[in-house]
Amino acid sequence: MTSILGTGSALPECVVTNDDYTKTLDTSDEWIYSRTGIKTRHIAKTETITELALLAAKRALLAANTEPGEIGLIVSACITPYNLCPSLSCELMALLGASCPAFDINGACSGFIYALKTADAMRNGKKALVLGAEKLSSVTDFTDRATAVLFGDGAGACVIGGGAGAGILSSEIFAHPDVHGVLRIPGLDNPEPSVIRMNGRETFKFATRELAGKAKRGELTPADCSGGVFSVSYLGSFEVDSFIAIVNPGESAILAVGKTVETPVVVDGNIFVRPIAKMTLSSDHRSIDGALAARLMDEIKRIMENPAQLL
């Protein structure tokens, strides 16, 4: 089984808050946060995407206790490279001192999943370095409220290889041919400005249509839902306050996350306004009992209220 042996990440120094966008866009912190869950994002002012990817890669190698010479393949998911040629992966190979096949994948939002799937299939028993790295600020129209508040810059990496622990159980990838106009960035041969153009609602529909379509046609099988251990359904983005999600075959539990709402709360006798989201956990009693599910919810609540503990 292929296991993730180590991970690493890197972010630019500059942090842009939702309040920063209120100075130039017709928006508010509440509007952005309630629809996206985003409070801040990192924007590269001086860093290049190659520099960020290199730092993430070094951290992943360190976490995996792996030397660059042990890497047999490098695959990067990147649509905003510093150079179109050579690829980001080839640049990283040289900077790390590795010697192996190296190439990039243009998969946009799902790029890292494509890269991970590809590396898993091509590593031939060797360790592989997989990256997802983007400087989306270079293709963002900061006058467009629909996209400017969503995107930022950064890099993540992982080293994969053989292992006896938790690993990649299964994966299934697909793409829709009718995405033109829903999410696109014009290229070098296109006279339009090379900035992100996105229909957010239609993009979300594309992301959920495949399995939903099979379910409506009565073609959904347990194999289509297998391999998942825990899922999150976020209908809060569609203004749903709370709901109960149904556990699919092959899943142990699914967390239903509703809309985040600024709500008055009492803390030590004082009233404060805090962002509150309702979450409901549905679990398969054959694999997770009520007591364990309750502890899981308590841990999720703790992390959501104190995200800095993940650092």
C-alpha positions as CSV (number, residue, x, y, z in Angstrom):
1,M,0.0,0.0,0.0
2,T,1.2,3.5,-0.8
3,S,1.5,5.7,2.3
4,I,2.1,9.4,2.9
5,L,5.5,9.4,4.6
6,G,5.7,13.1,5.3
7,T,4.2,16.5,4.5
8,G,5.3,20.1,4.2
9,S,3.9,23.5,3.4
10,A,4.9,27.1,2.8
11,L,3.0,30.3,2.8
12,P,3.9,33.9,1.8
13,E,4.5,36.4,4.6
14,C,1.8,38.8,3.6
15,V,-1.6,38.1,5.1
16,V,-4.7,39.8,3.7
17,T,-7.9,39.9,5.8
18,N,-11.5,40.2,4.8
19,D,-11.5,43.7,6.2
20,D,-8.7,44.6,3.8
21,Y,-11.0,43.8,0.9
22,T,-13.8,46.0,2.3
23,K,-11.6,49.0,1.4
24,T,-11.8,48.3,-2.3
25,L,-14.8,46.0,-2.8
26,D,-18.5,46.1,-2.0
27,T,-18.3,43.4,0.6
28,S,-17.9,42.7,4.3
29,D,-16.2,40.3,6.6
30,E,-19.6,38.7,7.5
31,W,-20.5,38.3,3.8
32,I,-17.2,36.6,2.9
33,Y,-17.0,34.4,6.1
34,S,-20.6,33.2,6.1
35,R,-20.3,32.0,2.5
36,T,-16.7,30.7,2.3
37,G,-15.4,30.2,5.8
38,I,-12.4,32.4,4.9
39,K,-11.1,35.0,7.3
40,T,-7.6,35.5,5.9
41,R,-5.5,34.4,2.9
42,H,-1.7,34.7,2.1
43,I,-0.6,36.8,-0.9
44,A,2.9,36.5,-2.3
45,K,4.4,40.0,-2.6
46,T,8.1,39.1,-2.9
47,E,8.1,35.3,-2.9
48,T,8.0,33.3,-6.2
49,I,6.0,30.1,-6.5
50,T,9.2,28.2,-7.1
51,E,10.6,29.5,-3.7
52,L,7.4,28.5,-1.9
53,A,7.3,25.1,-3.5
54,L,11.0,24.5,-2.7
55,L,10.4,25.2,0.9
56,A,7.4,23.0,1.1
57,A,9.3,20.2,-0.6
58,K,12.2,20.5,1.8
59,R,9.9,20.3,4.8
60,A,8.1,17.2,3.4
61,L,11.4,15.5,2.8
62,L,12.5,16.3,6.3
63,A,9.3,15.0,7.8
64,A,9.6,11.8,5.7
65,N,13.3,11.4,6.7
66,T,14.1,11.2,3.0
67,E,17.1,12.4,1.0
68,P,16.5,14.0,-2.4
69,G,18.5,11.1,-4.0
70,E,15.9,8.7,-2.8
71,I,13.1,10.4,-4.8
72,G,12.2,8.5,-8.0
73,L,9.6,10.8,-9.3
74,I,8.4,14.4,-8.9
75,V,4.9,15.5,-9.9
76,S,3.6,19.0,-9.3
77,A,0.1,20.4,-9.7
78,C,0.5,24.0,-10.8
79,I,-1.2,26.4,-13.2
80,T,0.7,29.5,-12.2
81,P,4.4,28.5,-12.6
82,Y,7.2,31.1,-12.6
83,N,8.3,29.7,-16.0
84,L,6.2,27.8,-18.5
85,C,9.3,25.9,-19.4
86,P,11.1,24.2,-17.6
87,S,8.3,22.9,-15.5
88,L,8.1,23.6,-11.8
89,S,8.9,20.0,-11.1
90,C,12.1,20.2,-13.2
91,E,13.2,23.3,-11.4
92,L,12.6,21.7,-8.0
93,M,14.6,18.6,-9.1
94,A,17.6,20.8,-9.9
95,L,17.3,22.9,-6.7
96,L,16.9,19.8,-4.5
97,G,19.7,17.9,-6.2
98,A,17.5,15.0,-7.2
99,S,17.7,13.0,-10.5
100,C,14.4,11.5,-11.6
101,P,11.5,12.0,-14.0
102,A,9.7,15.3,-13.2
103,F,6.7,16.9,-14.8
104,D,3.7,19.2,-14.0
105,I,0.0,18.6,-14.2
106,N,-2.6,21.3,-15.0
107,G,-5.6,20.2,-13.0
108,A,-6.6,23.5,-11.3
109,C,-8.6,22.9,-8.1
110,S,-8.3,19.2,-8.4
111,G,-4.7,19.3,-9.5
112,F,-3.2,17.8,-6.4
113,I,-5.5,14.8,-6.5
114,Y,-4.5,14.2,-10.1
115,A,-0.9,14.5,-9.1
116,L,-1.2,12.2,-6.2
117,K,-3.0,9.6,-8.3
118,T,-0.5,9.8,-11.1
119,A,2.5,9.6,-8.8
120,D,1.0,6.6,-7.0
121,A,0.6,4.8,-10.4
122,M,4.1,5.7,-11.7
123,R,6.4,5.5,-8.8
124,N,7.5,1.9,-9.5
125,G,8.2,1.0,-5.9
126,K,10.3,4.2,-5.3
127,K,9.4,7.2,-3.2
128,A,7.7,10.1,-5.0
129,L,7.5,13.8,-4.2
130,V,4.0,15.3,-4.9
131,L,3.3,19.0,-4.8
132,G,0.4,21.4,-5.1
133,A,1.6,25.0,-5.5
134,E,-0.1,28.1,-6.8
135,K,0.4,31.9,-7.0
136,L,-3.2,32.6,-7.9
137,S,-2.8,36.3,-7.0
138,S,-0.9,36.6,-10.3
139,V,-4.1,35.7,-12.2
140,T,-6.7,37.2,-9.8
141,D,-8.8,40.2,-10.8
142,F,-8.9,42.1,-7.5
143,T,-11.8,44.2,-8.7
144,D,-14.0,41.1,-9.0
145,R,-15.7,40.4,-5.7
146,A,-16.8,36.9,-6.8
147,T,-13.2,35.6,-7.1
148,A,-10.8,38.1,-5.4
149,V,-11.9,37.0,-1.9
150,L,-11.5,33.3,-2.6
151,F,-7.9,32.8,-3.8
152,G,-4.5,33.1,-2.2
153,D,-1.0,31.8,-2.6
154,G,0.9,28.9,-1.1
155,A,2.5,25.4,-1.6
156,G,2.0,22.0,-0.1
157,A,4.0,18.8,-0.6
158,C,4.1,15.2,0.5
159,V,6.4,12.3,0.0
160,I,4.7,9.0,-0.8
161,G,6.1,5.5,-0.7
162,G,5.6,2.0,0.5
163,G,4.4,1.6,4.1
164,A,2.5,-0.6,6.5
165,G,0.5,2.2,8.1
166,A,-2.4,4.3,6.9
167,G,-2.3,4.9,3.1
168,I,-4.1,5.6,-0.1
169,L,-7.1,3.2,-0.1
170,S,-8.6,4.1,-3.4
171,S,-9.4,7.0,-5.6
172,E,-11.5,7.8,-8.7
173,I,-11.0,10.8,-10.9
174,F,-13.0,12.2,-13.7
175,A,-13.5,15.5,-15.6
176,H,-16.4,17.3,-17.3
177,P,-16.0,18.4,-20.9
178,D,-18.5,21.2,-20.6
179,V,-16.7,23.5,-18.2
180,H,-15.9,26.4,-20.6
181,G,-17.2,29.6,-19.2
182,V,-17.7,28.2,-15.7
183,L,-14.1,28.3,-14.5
184,R,-11.3,29.4,-16.8
185,I,-8.1,31.5,-17.1
186,P,-7.3,32.6,-20.7
187,G,-3.9,31.5,-21.9
188,L,-1.1,33.0,-23.9
189,D,-2.8,32.6,-27.2
190,N,-6.0,34.2,-26.0
191,P,-6.5,38.0,-26.4
192,E,-8.6,38.2,-23.2
193,P,-6.9,39.2,-19.9
194,S,-5.3,36.2,-18.2
195,V,-7.3,36.4,-15.0
196,I,-9.7,34.0,-13.2
197,R,-13.3,34.0,-14.5
198,M,-15.7,31.8,-12.4
199,N,-19.3,31.1,-12.0
200,G,-19.2,30.0,-8.4
201,R,-22.6,28.3,-8.2
202,E,-22.1,26.4,-11.4
203,T,-18.6,25.4,-10.3
204,F,-20.1,23.8,-7.1
205,K,-22.6,22.0,-9.2
206,F,-19.9,20.5,-11.4
207,A,-18.1,19.3,-8.2
208,T,-21.1,17.4,-7.0
209,R,-22.9,16.4,-10.2
210,E,-21.3,13.1,-11.1
211,L,-22.3,11.0,-8.0
212,A,-25.6,12.9,-7.7
213,G,-26.4,12.1,-11.3
214,K,-25.7,8.4,-10.8
215,A,-27.8,8.3,-7.7
216,K,-30.8,9.9,-9.5
217,R,-30.5,7.4,-12.3
218,G,-30.4,4.5,-9.8
219,E,-26.9,3.6,-10.9
220,L,-25.0,4.3,-7.6
221,T,-23.3,1.3,-6.2
222,P,-21.5,0.7,-2.9
223,A,-18.2,0.6,-4.9
224,D,-18.9,4.3,-5.9
225,C,-18.9,5.3,-2.3
226,S,-16.3,2.9,-0.9
227,G,-12.8,3.9,0.3
228,G,-14.1,6.9,2.2
229,V,-13.8,6.8,6.0
230,F,-15.1,10.2,6.9
231,S,-16.9,12.9,4.7
232,V,-17.9,16.5,5.2
233,S,-21.0,18.0,3.6
234,Y,-21.0,21.8,3.6
235,L,-24.4,23.1,2.6
236,G,-23.8,26.2,4.6
237,S,-22.5,27.7,1.4
238,F,-26.1,27.5,0.1
239,E,-27.5,29.4,3.2
240,V,-28.6,26.1,4.9
241,D,-28.5,26.7,8.6
242,S,-28.5,23.0,9.7
243,F,-29.3,19.6,8.2
244,I,-28.7,15.9,8.7
245,A,-26.6,14.1,6.2
246,I,-27.0,10.4,5.2
247,V,-24.2,8.0,5.6
248,N,-23.1,6.4,2.3
249,P,-22.0,2.8,2.1
250,G,-18.3,2.5,2.9
251,E,-18.3,5.5,5.2
252,S,-18.0,5.4,8.9
253,A,-19.5,8.9,9.4
254,I,-20.4,12.1,7.6
255,L,-20.3,15.6,9.2
256,A,-23.1,18.0,8.1
257,V,-21.9,21.7,8.4
258,G,-24.4,24.5,8.2
259,K,-24.1,28.2,7.5
260,T,-21.9,30.3,9.8
261,V,-24.0,33.0,11.6
262,E,-22.8,35.8,13.8
263,T,-24.7,35.0,17.1
264,P,-24.8,36.6,20.5
265,V,-23.3,34.3,23.2
266,V,-22.8,34.7,26.9
267,V,-19.2,34.2,28.2
268,D,-18.6,34.7,31.9
269,G,-21.7,36.8,32.2
270,N,-20.8,39.1,29.3
271,I,-22.4,39.1,25.8
272,F,-20.2,38.7,22.8
273,V,-21.0,38.2,19.1
274,R,-19.3,35.1,17.8
275,P,-19.5,33.1,14.5
276,I,-21.5,30.0,15.2
277,A,-22.1,27.1,12.9
278,K,-24.3,24.1,13.6
279,M,-22.8,20.7,12.8
280,T,-24.5,17.3,12.9
281,L,-22.6,13.9,12.8
282,S,-24.2,10.9,11.2
283,S,-22.4,7.6,11.9
284,D,-22.6,4.0,11.0
285,H,-23.2,2.2,14.3
286,R,-21.5,-0.9,12.9
287,S,-18.1,0.9,12.7
288,I,-18.4,3.7,15.2
289,D,-20.6,3.7,18.3
290,G,-22.3,6.7,19.9
291,A,-19.7,7.3,22.6
292,L,-16.9,7.3,20.1
293,A,-18.9,9.6,17.8
294,A,-19.5,12.0,20.6
295,R,-15.8,12.1,21.4
296,L,-15.1,12.8,17.7
297,M,-17.6,15.7,17.7
298,D,-16.0,17.1,20.8
299,E,-12.6,17.0,19.2
300,I,-13.9,18.6,16.0
301,K,-15.5,21.4,18.1
302,R,-12.2,21.9,20.0
303,I,-10.2,22.3,16.8
304,M,-12.8,24.5,15.1
305,E,-12.7,26.9,18.1
306,N,-9.0,26.8,18.4
307,P,-7.5,26.2,14.9
308,A,-4.1,27.5,16.0
309,Q,-3.7,24.1,17.8
310,L,-3.2,22.5,14.4
311,L,0.0,24.4,13.8
